[in-house]
Structure formats: C-alpha cells, structure tokens
Amino acid sequence: MITSVVAVVVLVLGIVETLTNFQWVQGDQDPLFGDPRILLNDGETTLVAAGLLIIGSVIMWLLARRRGQGDQQKS
C-alpha cells in the first residue's frame, strides 16, 4: 500500500512539472538509463520513475491477491 501511495505522489509531481514546462538549467539534463542520446527534463524523469513504481505496485497487489485467494481455498 505504501508503494502505491508513493507512486501516486511521484506521478502527480511529474505531471505538475511536465505541465508547467519546467525549464532545463544549464547542466540539468537527465539521460534515460545512462544513454546520453536520450535526454529528459526533470518532469519526464519523474514520470518514468512513477511508471516503474506503478508497475511494481500492480505486480505486488496481484501477487498479494493471488496469495490471499490461495489461503481462502485451503480453509
């Protein structure tokens, strides 16, 4: 549940930074996964991080739900 809340907060921050056209400062460019050809601003980097957190959160929710259904079938 904590991961879901953090993912939503990071997603909101990324959307706000992207919609407000957060401008790059000299030297404030973030390469995507270390690839210098793909440069992202801070808002886009935050959206990538939020996407990864959401994927991880969904996987954890699905695994927890599956484990919960297995426990119910045993009783």
N, C-alpha and C positions, 0 to 999 in steps of 0.2 A: 504494500500500500504506500509505503514511503517513496519507493521508486516512482510510482505513478504520480504522486504529488510533485515530486521534484521535476519529472518530465513535463508536466503541465506548466510549472513555473518557468522552466527554461524555454519552453515553446512560446509562452506569452512574451518573455523578454526578447526572444529572437524576432517575433512578429513586430513588436514595437520598434526595435532597432531597424528592421528592414523597411517598415512603412514610413519611418521618419527620415529615411535616406541618410542614415548615419554615414558621415563622410570619412574617408581614409585620411589618416595623418601620415606624414612622411615616415616611411618605415613600418607602418602599422598594417601590413598585409599578411594574411594568414594563408600559407599554402595548404591545400587539401591533402591530408595524409602525407605531407612532406614533398609533394610534387610541385616544383617551383613554376610549372607551366599553368597550374590552376590556382589562381589567387582569389580569395574570398574576403569580403569585409567581415566585420565582427558580427553583424546580424545574420549573415548567411552561415557563418561558422557555428553560431549558436543554434540555428535551425537544424544543421546537420547533427549536432550533439543531441538536440531534443528528439530528432527522429530515431537515433540509435537508442536513446533511453526509452522511448515509447515501444520500440520493437522488443527490447529486453523486458519491459514491464508486461507486455502482452504475453510473451513466452512464459514468464513466471506465473501470471494469472492462469494461463491454460494448464500448466503443469500442476499448479495447486488445485485447480478444479478437477483435473483428471485424478489426482491422488485422493481428493475428497470423495469422488464417486466410487473409487475402489474400496474405500473404507466403509461406505454405506452398503455396498453389496455383500461384504463379509458379515455384517450384523443382521 
